[in-house]
Amino acid sequence: MTTTMEAKKKRTEMLVEMRKEHRDTVQKAQELLKAQQSTRKVLERALTGGPHSVPQLAQAVNMPAHEVLWHVAGMKKYGIVAEAGTDESGDYYLYRLTKEAA
């Protein structure tokens, strides 16, 4: 065997072992990602009716406001939502879906 083939074989064996060792961690991370994606889809559906503030979204989807804020911040970072002014009181920003997300 050449050294290149030996190195590939050794690397493959190492990766197989790492997958076995970290199976639980990977599974938990995948479950968390699925839950986050599901939550963001629910928030996107709520925003199809027009701009909402974080408290309005929290009430609409029956979720704590701090969790909604966390998701909205991520959605804003990746261009899924954008600010659309403030509510009537001026206390909260309103968020709307961007054209890319719609």
Steps between C-alpha positions, in 0.01 A plus 500: 500500500613850431525753777210696349270198511612419853429855609153488343423169670623629835293818460188300410542277805546806722182661364300181556617490861418867555149451361447213744633700795293810427180336374289637790634853464435503127149366549418767760635772273288373210187493718568856618544618143171339393319668791651838413402467135148401598468800732627737233247366250222569754631856543520546123136390465399751769683774313318430173210699646715811518758659728498401869696598808671236712223509767234469228681204345545338840128525563411381150715185523457446875871516579702698756609839366867438579497190278325687220756779527784248469347351184416840350859615555627196312245545225603865466868405485435268208266734312175316563341793683564873506391788718182673387478800730361499853166421659245769591664567835848518350625248756554201273640447154274333249642221287388390155604222265749605236427445133755215492313318779151560358 
